[in-house]
Amino acid sequence: MDAFSVSITKGFTQKHITHIHALWYGIFFGFFQFAMTVLGYFCGSSVSSYISSIATWIGFLLLLFIGLNMIRESLSNSEEEVVDTFSFKEVFILAIATSIDAFAVGLSFALINMEILIPSIIIGITSFILSIFGVILGSKLEAHLGKYLGDKLEIIGGVVLVILGIKILLGF
């Protein structure tokens, strides 16, 4: 759901987003949800408490940084149009930040000796589909709400990312 929320946010804050961009979000988010689940599983229980506490802070700080940067850019460019374009670097960072909880899921699977392949594939495919849908939904929301909110959508998007970071930090 974090990846879905971020996808909606990017869909309504990015200008000129295409279906190819939506596909890239799906690929990155789906892959990292899958990979982090598998990685967490193979790290096993011996390092779970240490890595889990650090991973939470990393996810929080990444989302906080990106969210605050979006807000800052929106406020500093109040006279001119804010242009948030597609960036593989940003998609990569967002994919990592939103998949850190999948790492903890993988650790949990290792602790209960559960099979990892099928659940991690399901997690990856679900994230892939929801991320594509989120970007497209966000883009549609921007088309309808953009005329009313204008450049404030960038601020709203930044606030959503900060809230998701806090959510990760608090463990909800």
C-alpha positions, 0 to 999 in steps of 0.5 A: 500500500505504501508503493500504491500511495507513492504511485498516486502521489507521483501520478498527480505531481509529475507533469506529462506522465505517460503510460511508459512512466507508469510501467517503470514505476510498476517494474521498480516497485514490484521488483523491489518488493519482491527482491526485498522480501527474498533478501529479508528471508535469506538474511534470516533471524540472526540479524533480524532485530538489528537490520529491522531497526536500521531499515525503518530509519532508512525508509523514514529518512528517504521518504522524509528527504524526498517529501520535504524536497518536494515541498521546498521546491513547490514553495520556492517556485511559487511564481513559476510552474513547478516541473516534476519530471520522471527520474529513474534515480527518484523511482529507484530511491522511492522503490527502496524506501517503500520496500523496506517493510517487505524486508521485514516480511521476508525475515518473518517468513524465515523465522517461521520457516515458511516457503518464500518463492510464491509469497514473494512473487505474489507480493511483487506482482501485486505491487507491480499492478497497484503501482501502475494503477496508482500512477494512472489514478494519480494522473487522472486526479491531477487532471480533475483537481489540478485546475483547483489546486494548481501547484499545491499538488506538489505540496500535498504530494510532499506531505503524503511522502512525509506521512508515509515516512512517519508511518514506516518509522512508527511501524503502522 
